[in-house]
Amino acid sequence: MNCRQCHVVDDAKSTGGGGSRSYSDFARRSPIPAREDGRTQTPRNSPSLVNASLTRPAKTGFFLHFDGEFTSLRDLVNGTYTGRNYGWLPNESAAAIHHIATVIRQDNGKGDLAKAFGGAYRFVLKGEGNQIPEAFRIPAHLRIDVMKATDEQVVRAATTFVAIYMNQLLFSQDDNGIFNGSPYDLFLKKNSLPPSPGKHETALAYGRRLLARINALNTPKFVTPADGSLQLHAQSFQFGATELAGLKLFLSEPAFTPSGSAGNCIACHAPPAFTDFRFHNTGATQEEYDAIHSDGSFKALTIPSHTQRLMNTHEFLPPNASDPTALGRFISVPIVNDPVRVDLGMWNVIGNPNTPKPQRALIQMLTRPGEKKPKLDTLVDRSIAHFKTPGLRDLGHSGPYLHTGRMNTLEDVVQFYVKFSALSRADAVRNPDPDISKIQLEDSDVDALAKFLKSLNEDYE
């Protein structure tokens, strides 16, 4: 197993039916090693890792994974290396750590990467040896003698290095940190539009200001294939009238658009990162569950409260070191013959004593303005089917879409929001995010909005 099992780049670039990726894979849910728990796939679609390390807004915690389980890149890497995705059961952490340390110590340096970058791990990590190119010599404060260090120290070093690597996985930016790789970015530049928020401006306020500036353009300067090309996408490098119409839909909010369509996408996907780094219930869990068990089934499903969960953690919470055979019914892929299997996202993390690190930040995030110390039962109920907002850049390299992987195209995604915004207004969605009902889109808006999303593609390698 390695990280590229689920987070590939050019691994399948020349493979029929493959192509480039932005550190995601091609599966709806990624395959994992079979063990006695019967699981053979992850419960969620594999997200892109590019831009995962972007700085969060003030008062927004740093969360990773769709459910907010991890609060740092190093914790994510460590949890993956020693977790179920790599084939380890929750009570096998010590065995996993020893295995990783052994692999590193026994590396013979004969692999292609090792030959190019300095030889065996024991030399590279110690920073010794004339064979290590100077550009790839590890800084002194990060060096480690793996032959003398404990297993835990070796693994900590390994996860630290991977976290440092992940921290620089970013979509194209100029020297000032301004995104510049997509047709959308070039459209902003050609029209002298602000590419990012001001010093004390929120992303939402910036998006609103951007829309006002766009609406004031008398003769927009469009991006055409003469301005560039996309080698890794089957589309032209362009931002024209249709893309502009889609951008306006994307930035429009119903409160400021009394008549006509308003995508309200900006509520969760404000530019330039196109994510608020928070958690929302868009209806994706319900869409999948109801497709299997009939319309209305998810809304009628009995979901235990926080108090009830603690009374029967084996039944309701995910497997953990103390209870490796826990059923984890609510972090499961829905199946036909077991209606109590579903993935509730953040619900599995908040209030869970086995995941202490994210608790304070998640509680703060779910607490409403003016609300004083809400009970965990209230917050757990509020978290049902909440998943972290993904970024929207280079979506052409990260499909299929949604955490369920059930949407094949961007048109499918937009159509999903058309449907679930209507269902939310009809009170037919369980625990929906309030902003979902504010989406005002018609079927005729789908093409323009999808074309705008495609204008965020770039040639990431």
Secondary structure, 3 states (H helix, E strand, C coil): CCHHHCCECCCECCCCCCECCCCECCCCCCECCCCCCCCCECCCCCCCCCCCCCCCCCCCCCCECCCCCECCHHHHHHHHHCCHHHCCCCCCHHHHHHHHHHHHHHCCCCCHHHHHHCCCHHHHCCCCCCCCCHHHCCCHHHCCCCCCCCHHHHHHHHHHHHHHHHHCCCCCECCCCCECCCHHHHHHHHCCCCCCCCCCCCHHHHHHHHHHHHHCCCCCCCECHHHCCCCCCCCCCCECHHHHHHHHHHHCCHHHCCCCCECCHHHCCCCCCCCCCCEECCCHHHHHHHHHHCCCHHHHCCCCCHHHHHHCHHHHCCCCCCCCCCCCCCECCCECCECCCCECEHHHCCCCCCCCCCHHHHHHHHCCCCCCCCCHHHHHHHCCCEEECCCCCCHHHCCCECCCCCECCHHHHHHHHHHHHHHHHCCCCCCCCCCCCCCECCHHHHHHHHHHHHCCCCCCC
